[in-house]
Amino acid sequence: MEPPPEPTLHPATPASATVHGFAGWRRAALWPAVLLMRFWGWTLRFELSAEDRRQLEIADRPVAFALWHNRLFITPEIVRRFRPTRPMHALVSASRDGAWLELFFQGLGMHTVRGSSSRLGREAATALLGVLRSGDDVGITPDGPRGPIYEIKGGALIVARRARVPVMLFGAEFLSAWRVRSWDGFYLPKPWSCIRVRCERIDPEELADRDESARTLEGRLREMNPDRAPMPARPVRTPA
């Protein structure tokens, strides 16, 4: 089967598209929170099999990590402990919420690429493709940035397919955690808690059929990421 055509390079971000960011005192004001997050990450315990650890630590070539959006909190600590020789670039929304997430990742030693399927998507895809070809890893949340939760979008795997790199499915089961009242029920593992980690490496050849591979990978990610804590209930608003 012929590989899909390479994406064309696009010009710089168009003036009509906005990438929200923070600078100056706002960045400086976040440093206490970043230091807290670093300490928080250091307290976490990860439980994984010898095979899962081997898969996670293989660094013979760059990979595209695929994880659900609500597992993002532990990504910097996973990279620090198990893939220190492979810098990771995370795809972060161009929105104002994404600006906070960008500061969080950068403070913890990760790189970011701004954009999403709905905003600056083609520019972000081109940037991620360049990252993989330079030898670094990328991280993709196929149900982000706003859901639906646990559903892989059709174009989520296009970068890995075109770069011909493996996809690393990442699973995390939180044994003790809080969940944020958000569209994805974002997980915050409690300090000193344990997280069970699972990994599965998918070769590029298995991604040839876009729709079929998306269905298969969605099923595998759902299986690898059981929810112990229920989704937080949203308040019921009654008419005044």
Phi and psi restraints in degrees (value plus and minus 20) as a CYANA .aco file:
   2 GLU   PHI     -90.0   -50.0
   2 GLU   PSI     116.1   156.1
   3 PRO   PHI     -86.6   -46.6
   3 PRO   PSI     131.4   171.4
   4 PRO   PHI     -82.9   -42.9
   4 PRO   PSI     132.5   172.5
   5 PRO   PHI     -82.0   -42.0
   5 PRO   PSI     128.0   168.0
   6 GLU   PHI     -88.6   -48.6
   6 GLU   PSI     125.7   165.7
   7 PRO   PHI     -88.3   -48.3
   7 PRO   PSI     127.0   167.0
   8 THR   PHI     -98.8   -58.8
   8 THR   PSI     127.2   167.2
   9 LEU   PHI     -93.1   -53.1
   9 LEU   PSI     120.3   160.3
  10 HIS   PHI    -129.4   -89.4
  10 HIS   PSI     135.7   175.7
  11 PRO   PHI     -88.2   -48.2
  11 PRO   PSI     157.8   197.8
  12 ALA   PHI     -78.3   -38.3
  12 ALA   PSI     143.3   183.3
  13 THR   PHI     -69.0   -29.0
  13 THR   PSI     107.7   147.7
  14 PRO   PHI     -85.2   -45.2
  14 PRO   PSI     133.1   173.1
  15 ALA   PHI     -83.7   -43.7
  15 ALA   PSI     -46.2    -6.2
  16 SER   PHI     -95.8   -55.8
  16 SER   PSI     -35.3     4.7
  17 ALA   PHI    -117.2   -77.2
  17 ALA   PSI     119.6   159.6
  18 THR   PHI    -137.0   -97.0
  18 THR   PSI     108.0   148.0
  19 VAL   PHI    -125.9   -85.9
  19 VAL   PSI      90.8   130.8
  20 HIS   PHI     -95.7   -55.7
  20 HIS   PSI     121.8   161.8
  21 GLY   PHI    -173.9  -133.9
  21 GLY   PSI     151.6   191.6
  22 PHE   PHI    -147.0  -107.0
  22 PHE   PSI     125.5   165.5
  23 ALA   PHI    -163.1  -123.1
  23 ALA   PSI     154.2   194.2
  24 GLY   PHI      42.9    82.9
  24 GLY   PSI    -152.1  -112.1
  25 TRP   PHI     -85.3   -45.3
  25 TRP   PSI     -47.7    -7.7
  26 ARG   PHI     -85.0   -45.0
  26 ARG   PSI     -60.6   -20.6
  27 ARG   PHI     -86.3   -46.3
  27 ARG   PSI     -64.3   -24.3
  28 ALA   PHI     -83.1   -43.1
  28 ALA   PSI     -56.5   -16.5
  29 ALA   PHI     -86.8   -46.8
  29 ALA   PSI     -41.4    -1.4
  30 LEU   PHI    -102.8   -62.8
  30 LEU   PSI     -30.9     9.1
  31 TRP   PHI     -80.3   -40.3
  31 TRP   PSI     -60.4   -20.4
  32 PRO   PHI     -77.8   -37.8
  32 PRO   PSI     -58.5   -18.5
  33 ALA   PHI     -87.5   -47.5
  33 ALA   PSI     -58.1   -18.1
  34 VAL   PHI     -83.3   -43.3
  34 VAL   PSI     -63.8   -23.8
  35 LEU   PHI     -82.0   -42.0
  35 LEU   PSI     -58.9   -18.9
  36 LEU   PHI     -83.0   -43.0
  36 LEU   PSI     -62.8   -22.8
  37 MET   PHI     -83.8   -43.8
  37 MET   PSI     -58.1   -18.1
  38 ARG   PHI     -81.4   -41.4
  38 ARG   PSI     -67.3   -27.3
  39 PHE   PHI     -84.1   -44.1
  39 PHE   PSI     -61.0   -21.0
  40 TRP   PHI     -77.2   -37.2
  40 TRP   PSI     -67.0   -27.0
  41 GLY   PHI     -81.9   -41.9
  41 GLY   PSI     -60.0   -20.0
  42 TRP   PHI     -82.9   -42.9
  42 TRP   PSI     -47.0    -7.0
  43 THR   PHI     -98.3   -58.3
  43 THR   PSI     -36.8     3.2
  44 LEU   PHI     -93.7   -53.7
  44 LEU   PSI     127.5   167.5
  45 ARG   PHI    -133.2   -93.2
  45 ARG   PSI     112.9   152.9
  46 PHE   PHI    -132.1   -92.1
  46 PHE   PSI     109.2   149.2
  47 GLU   PHI    -132.0   -92.0
  47 GLU   PSI     100.3   140.3
  48 LEU   PHI    -171.4  -131.4
  48 LEU   PSI     132.4   172.4
  49 SER   PHI     -92.5   -52.5
  49 SER   PSI     145.6   185.6
  50 ALA   PHI     -81.3   -41.3
  50 ALA   PSI     -57.2   -17.2
  51 GLU   PHI     -90.3   -50.3
  51 GLU   PSI     -61.8   -21.8
  52 ASP   PHI     -83.2   -43.2
  52 ASP   PSI     -59.5   -19.5
  53 ARG   PHI     -85.3   -45.3
  53 ARG   PSI     -60.2   -20.2
  54 ARG   PHI     -81.9   -41.9
  54 ARG   PSI     -64.9   -24.9
  55 GLN   PHI     -80.3   -40.3
  55 GLN   PSI     -61.9   -21.9
  56 LEU   PHI     -88.3   -48.3
  56 LEU   PSI     -53.6   -13.6
  57 GLU   PHI    -111.3   -71.3
  57 GLU   PSI     -28.8    11.2
  58 ILE   PHI     -80.4   -40.4
  58 ILE   PSI     104.0   144.0
  59 ALA   PHI    -148.4  -108.4
  59 ALA   PSI      12.5    52.5
  60 ASP   PHI     -95.2   -55.2
  60 ASP   PSI     -39.7     0.3
  61 ARG   PHI    -178.2  -138.2
  61 ARG   PSI     138.8   178.8
  62 PRO   PHI     -87.5   -47.5
  62 PRO   PSI     133.7   173.7
  63 VAL   PHI    -153.8  -113.8
  63 VAL   PSI     140.6   180.6
  64 ALA   PHI    -125.2   -85.2
  64 ALA   PSI      89.3   129.3
  65 PHE   PHI     -94.9   -54.9
  65 PHE   PSI     114.2   154.2
  66 ALA   PHI    -139.4   -99.4
  66 ALA   PSI      98.9   138.9
  67 LEU   PHI    -164.0  -124.0
  67 LEU   PSI     133.1   173.1
  68 TRP   PHI     -87.3   -47.3
  68 TRP   PSI     130.1   170.1
  69 HIS   PHI     -78.3   -38.3
  69 HIS   PSI     -55.3   -15.3
  70 ASN   PHI     -98.2   -58.2
  70 ASN   PSI     -17.7    22.3
  71 ARG   PHI    -123.4   -83.4
  71 ARG   PSI     -11.7    28.3
  72 LEU   PHI     -83.3   -43.3
  72 LEU   PSI     -49.6    -9.6
  73 PHE   PHI     -75.9   -35.9
  73 PHE   PSI     -57.1   -17.1
  74 ILE   PHI    -109.7   -69.7
  74 ILE   PSI     -24.3    15.7
  75 THR   PHI     -77.9   -37.9
  75 THR   PSI     -68.1   -28.1
  76 PRO   PHI     -78.8   -38.8
  76 PRO   PSI     -57.4   -17.4
  77 GLU   PHI     -92.4   -52.4
  77 GLU   PSI     -54.8   -14.8
  78 ILE   PHI     -82.5   -42.5
  78 ILE   PSI     -65.2   -25.2
  79 VAL   PHI     -83.4   -43.4
  79 VAL   PSI     -64.5   -24.5
  80 ARG   PHI     -81.0   -41.0
  80 ARG   PSI     -59.8   -19.8
  81 ARG   PHI    -104.5   -64.5
  81 ARG   PSI     -58.1   -18.1
  82 PHE   PHI    -133.9   -93.9
  82 PHE   PSI     -36.7     3.3
  83 ARG   PHI    -157.3  -117.3
  83 ARG   PSI      34.3    74.3
  84 PRO   PHI     -87.5   -47.5
  84 PRO   PSI     -40.4    -0.4
  85 THR   PHI    -110.6   -70.6
  85 THR   PSI     -25.6    14.4
  86 ARG   PHI    -138.0   -98.0
  86 ARG   PSI      80.0   120.0
  87 PRO   PHI     -77.0   -37.0
  87 PRO   PSI     123.7   163.7
  88 MET   PHI    -135.4   -95.4
  88 MET   PSI     118.9   158.9
  89 HIS   PHI    -133.2   -93.2
  89 HIS   PSI      99.2   139.2
  90 ALA   PHI    -116.0   -76.0
  90 ALA   PSI     117.6   157.6
  91 LEU   PHI     -99.8   -59.8
  91 LEU   PSI      99.2   139.2
  92 VAL   PHI    -143.0  -103.0
  92 VAL   PSI     118.2   158.2
  93 SER   PHI     -75.0   -35.0
  93 SER   PSI     129.0   169.0
  94 ALA   PHI     -98.1   -58.1
  94 ALA   PSI     -21.6    18.4
  95 SER   PHI     -96.0   -56.0
  95 SER   PSI     156.5   196.5
  96 ARG   PHI     -84.8   -44.8
  96 ARG   PSI     -57.2   -17.2
  97 ASP   PHI     -80.7   -40.7
  97 ASP   PSI     -59.4   -19.4
  98 GLY   PHI     -84.7   -44.7
  98 GLY   PSI     -49.1    -9.1
  99 ALA   PHI     -83.8   -43.8
  99 ALA   PSI     -60.3   -20.3
 100 TRP   PHI     -85.3   -45.3
 100 TRP   PSI     -61.0   -21.0
 101 LEU   PHI     -86.0   -46.0
 101 LEU   PSI     -56.2   -16.2
 102 GLU   PHI     -81.2   -41.2
 102 GLU   PSI     -64.8   -24.8
 103 LEU   PHI     -83.1   -43.1
 103 LEU   PSI     -58.9   -18.9
 104 PHE   PHI     -81.0   -41.0
 104 PHE   PSI     -70.3   -30.3
 105 PHE   PHI     -84.3   -44.3
 105 PHE   PSI     -65.6   -25.6
 106 GLN   PHI     -82.6   -42.6
 106 GLN   PSI     -58.1   -18.1
 107 GLY   PHI     -85.4   -45.4
 107 GLY   PSI     -43.4    -3.4
 108 LEU   PHI    -122.3   -82.3
 108 LEU   PSI      -6.0    34.0
 109 GLY   PHI      71.5   111.5
 109 GLY   PSI      -7.9    32.1
 110 MET   PHI    -126.4   -86.4
 110 MET   PSI     139.5   179.5
 111 HIS   PHI    -119.9   -79.9
 111 HIS   PSI     141.7   181.7
 112 THR   PHI    -154.1  -114.1
 112 THR   PSI     132.7   172.7
 113 VAL   PHI    -144.1  -104.1
 113 VAL   PSI     105.4   145.4
 114 ARG   PHI    -112.0   -72.0
 114 ARG   PSI     114.0   154.0
 115 GLY   PHI     126.5   166.5
 115 GLY   PSI     154.2   194.2
 116 SER   PHI    -180.5  -140.5
 116 SER   PSI    -199.2  -159.2
 117 SER   PHI     -85.2   -45.2
 117 SER   PSI     -42.6    -2.6
 118 SER   PHI    -122.7   -82.7
 118 SER   PSI     -39.2     0.8
 119 ARG   PHI    -156.9  -116.9
 119 ARG   PSI     101.5   141.5
 120 LEU   PHI      39.8    79.8
 120 LEU   PSI      10.4    50.4
 121 GLY   PHI     -79.2   -39.2
 121 GLY   PSI     -66.0   -26.0
 122 ARG   PHI     -89.0   -49.0
 122 ARG   PSI     -59.1   -19.1
 123 GLU   PHI     -84.3   -44.3
 123 GLU   PSI     -61.2   -21.2
 124 ALA   PHI     -85.3   -45.3
 124 ALA   PSI     -60.9   -20.9
 125 ALA   PHI     -82.1   -42.1
 125 ALA   PSI     -61.5   -21.5
 126 THR   PHI     -83.1   -43.1
 126 THR   PSI     -61.9   -21.9
 127 ALA   PHI     -84.8   -44.8
 127 ALA   PSI     -62.9   -22.9
 128 LEU   PHI     -84.6   -44.6
 128 LEU   PSI     -57.9   -17.9
 129 LEU   PHI     -82.0   -42.0
 129 LEU   PSI     -60.6   -20.6
 130 GLY   PHI     -84.8   -44.8
 130 GLY   PSI     -57.0   -17.0
 131 VAL   PHI     -81.7   -41.7
 131 VAL   PSI     -67.5   -27.5
 132 LEU   PHI     -83.0   -43.0
 132 LEU   PSI     -60.9   -20.9
 133 ARG   PHI     -90.0   -50.0
 133 ARG   PSI     -40.9    -0.9
 134 SER   PHI    -103.2   -63.2
 134 SER   PSI     -29.8    10.2
 135 GLY   PHI      86.4   126.4
 135 GLY   PSI     -16.8    23.2
 136 ASP   PHI    -118.1   -78.1
 136 ASP   PSI     140.6   180.6
 137 ASP   PHI    -102.0   -62.0
 137 ASP   PSI     139.2   179.2
 138 VAL   PHI    -147.5  -107.5
 138 VAL   PSI     133.6   173.6
 139 GLY   PHI    -139.0   -99.0
 139 GLY   PSI     109.5   149.5
 140 ILE   PHI    -147.6  -107.6
 140 ILE   PSI     113.6   153.6
 141 THR   PHI    -124.3   -84.3
 141 THR   PSI      79.9   119.9
 142 PRO   PHI     -88.6   -48.6
 142 PRO   PSI     -30.0    10.0
 143 ASP   PHI    -124.8   -84.8
 143 ASP   PSI     -16.7    23.3
 144 GLY   PHI    -109.8   -69.8
 144 GLY   PSI     152.6   192.6
 145 PRO   PHI    -107.6   -67.6
 145 PRO   PSI     -28.2    11.8
 146 ARG   PHI    -157.6  -117.6
 146 ARG   PSI       1.2    41.2
 147 GLY   PHI      68.5   108.5
 147 GLY   PSI    -190.4  -150.4
 148 PRO   PHI     -84.4   -44.4
 148 PRO   PSI     131.3   171.3
 149 ILE   PHI     -81.9   -41.9
 149 ILE   PSI     117.8   157.8
 150 TYR   PHI      41.5    81.5
 150 TYR   PSI      11.6    51.6
 151 GLU   PHI    -144.9  -104.9
 151 GLU   PSI     106.0   146.0
 152 ILE   PHI    -101.2   -61.2
 152 ILE   PSI     104.4   144.4
 153 LYS   PHI     -92.9   -52.9
 153 LYS   PSI     131.8   171.8
 154 GLY   PHI     -76.7   -36.7
 154 GLY   PSI     -57.5   -17.5
 155 GLY   PHI    -114.4   -74.4
 155 GLY   PSI     -12.7    27.3
 156 ALA   PHI     -84.7   -44.7
 156 ALA   PSI     -47.5    -7.5
 157 LEU   PHI    -123.7   -83.7
 157 LEU   PSI     -11.9    28.1
 158 ILE   PHI     -84.1   -44.1
 158 ILE   PSI     -54.7   -14.7
 159 VAL   PHI     -86.6   -46.6
 159 VAL   PSI     -66.5   -26.5
 160 ALA   PHI     -83.0   -43.0
 160 ALA   PSI     -58.6   -18.6
 161 ARG   PHI     -84.9   -44.9
 161 ARG   PSI     -63.6   -23.6
 162 ARG   PHI     -97.2   -57.2
 162 ARG   PSI     -48.9    -8.9
 163 ALA   PHI    -102.3   -62.3
 163 ALA   PSI     -30.3     9.7
 164 ARG   PHI      38.2    78.2
 164 ARG   PSI      28.1    68.1
 165 VAL   PHI    -139.5   -99.5
 165 VAL   PSI     137.5   177.5
 166 PRO   PHI     -88.0   -48.0
 166 PRO   PSI     134.0   174.0
 167 VAL   PHI    -122.2   -82.2
 167 VAL   PSI     110.3   150.3
 168 MET   PHI    -122.8   -82.8
 168 MET   PSI      84.9   124.9
 169 LEU   PHI     -92.6   -52.6
 169 LEU   PSI     111.9   151.9
 170 PHE   PHI    -139.6   -99.6
 170 PHE   PSI     107.6   147.6
 171 GLY   PHI    -141.4  -101.4
 171 GLY   PSI     122.4   162.4
 172 ALA   PHI    -160.8  -120.8
 172 ALA   PSI     106.1   146.1
 173 GLU   PHI    -131.4   -91.4
 173 GLU   PSI      95.6   135.6
 174 PHE   PHI    -108.7   -68.7
 174 PHE   PSI      98.4   138.4
 175 LEU   PHI     -99.0   -59.0
 175 LEU   PSI     -43.1    -3.1
 176 SER   PHI    -173.2  -133.2
 176 SER   PSI      93.3   133.3
 177 ALA   PHI    -177.6  -137.6
 177 ALA   PSI     138.2   178.2
 178 TRP   PHI    -116.0   -76.0
 178 TRP   PSI     136.4   176.4
 179 ARG   PHI    -144.1  -104.1
 179 ARG   PSI     112.2   152.2
 180 VAL   PHI     -97.9   -57.9
 180 VAL   PSI     128.5   168.5
 181 ARG   PHI    -100.7   -60.7
 181 ARG   PSI      63.1   103.1
 182 SER   PHI    -159.1  -119.1
 182 SER   PSI     155.2   195.2
 183 TRP   PHI     -80.0   -40.0
 183 TRP   PSI     -48.5    -8.5
 184 ASP   PHI    -125.5   -85.5
 184 ASP   PSI     -21.6    18.4
 185 GLY   PHI      41.4    81.4
 185 GLY   PSI      33.9    73.9
 186 PHE   PHI     -72.6   -32.6
 186 PHE   PSI     113.1   153.1
 187 TYR   PHI    -108.5   -68.5
 187 TYR   PSI     112.8   152.8
 188 LEU   PHI    -141.6  -101.6
 188 LEU   PSI      81.3   121.3
 189 PRO   PHI     -84.7   -44.7
 189 PRO   PSI     119.3   159.3
 190 LYS   PHI     -90.0   -50.0
 190 LYS   PSI     123.1   163.1
 191 PRO   PHI     -73.2   -33.2
 191 PRO   PSI     121.8   161.8
 192 TRP   PHI      45.5    85.5
 192 TRP   PSI      -5.0    35.0
 193 SER   PHI    -106.9   -66.9
 193 SER   PSI     153.1   193.1
 194 CYS   PHI    -131.8   -91.8
 194 CYS   PSI     121.3   161.3
 195 ILE   PHI    -145.5  -105.5
 195 ILE   PSI     106.1   146.1
 196 ARG   PHI    -106.7   -66.7
 196 ARG   PSI     105.0   145.0
 197 VAL   PHI    -131.5   -91.5
 197 VAL   PSI     118.9   158.9
 198 ARG   PHI    -152.7  -112.7
 198 ARG   PSI     125.3   165.3
 199 CYS   PHI    -155.9  -115.9
 199 CYS   PSI     127.1   167.1
 200 GLU   PHI    -165.8  -125.8
 200 GLU   PSI     102.1   142.1
 201 ARG   PHI    -112.1   -72.1
 201 ARG   PSI     105.1   145.1
 202 ILE   PHI    -128.5   -88.5
 202 ILE   PSI     101.2   141.2
 203 ASP   PHI     -91.0   -51.0
 203 ASP   PSI     132.5   172.5
 204 PRO   PHI     -76.8   -36.8
 204 PRO   PSI     -52.6   -12.6
 205 GLU   PHI     -82.3   -42.3
 205 GLU   PSI     -45.7    -5.7
 206 GLU   PHI    -100.5   -60.5
 206 GLU   PSI     -22.4    17.6
 207 LEU   PHI    -124.0   -84.0
 207 LEU   PSI     -12.8    27.2
 208 ALA   PHI     -79.1   -39.1
 208 ALA   PSI     -64.8   -24.8
 209 ASP   PHI    -108.7   -68.7
 209 ASP   PSI      89.2   129.2
 210 ARG   PHI     -79.0   -39.0
 210 ARG   PSI     -72.0   -32.0
 211 ASP   PHI     -89.0   -49.0
 211 ASP   PSI     -63.2   -23.2
 212 GLU   PHI     -86.1   -46.1
 212 GLU   PSI     -63.1   -23.1
 213 SER   PHI     -85.9   -45.9
 213 SER   PSI     -56.0   -16.0
 214 ALA   PHI     -83.6   -43.6
 214 ALA   PSI     -63.2   -23.2
 215 ARG   PHI     -83.6   -43.6
 215 ARG   PSI     -63.3   -23.3
 216 THR   PHI     -84.4   -44.4
 216 THR   PSI     -66.7   -26.7
 217 LEU   PHI     -88.2   -48.2
 217 LEU   PSI     -54.5   -14.5
 218 GLU   PHI     -82.3   -42.3
 218 GLU   PSI     -64.1   -24.1
 219 GLY   PHI     -82.0   -42.0
 219 GLY   PSI     -60.8   -20.8
 220 ARG   PHI     -87.1   -47.1
 220 ARG   PSI     -62.4   -22.4
 221 LEU   PHI     -85.0   -45.0
 221 LEU   PSI     -58.7   -18.7
 222 ARG   PHI     -81.9   -41.9
 222 ARG   PSI     -61.6   -21.6
 223 GLU   PHI     -87.2   -47.2
 223 GLU   PSI     -56.3   -16.3
 224 MET   PHI    -100.1   -60.1
 224 MET   PSI     -28.8    11.2
 225 ASN   PHI    -147.3  -107.3
 225 ASN   PSI      48.5    88.5
 226 PRO   PHI     -88.0   -48.0
 226 PRO   PSI     127.1   167.1
 227 ASP   PHI    -119.7   -79.7
 227 ASP   PSI      89.6   129.6
 228 ARG   PHI    -103.5   -63.5
 228 ARG   PSI     -61.9   -21.9
 229 ALA   PHI    -110.0   -70.0
 229 ALA   PSI     114.2   154.2
 230 PRO   PHI     -90.3   -50.3
 230 PRO   PSI     138.3   178.3
 231 MET   PHI     -83.4   -43.4
 231 MET   PSI     114.8   154.8
 232 PRO   PHI     -85.3   -45.3
 232 PRO   PSI     118.2   158.2
 233 ALA   PHI     -93.4   -53.4
 233 ALA   PSI     119.5   159.5
 234 ARG   PHI    -106.1   -66.1
 234 ARG   PSI     124.0   164.0
 235 PRO   PHI     -84.8   -44.8
 235 PRO   PSI     122.4   162.4
 236 VAL   PHI    -108.7   -68.7
 236 VAL   PSI     102.1   142.1
 237 ARG   PHI    -114.1   -74.1
 237 ARG   PSI     108.1   148.1
 238 THR   PHI    -126.3   -86.3
 238 THR   PSI     128.2   168.2
 239 PRO   PHI     -79.9   -39.9
 239 PRO   PSI     123.8   163.8
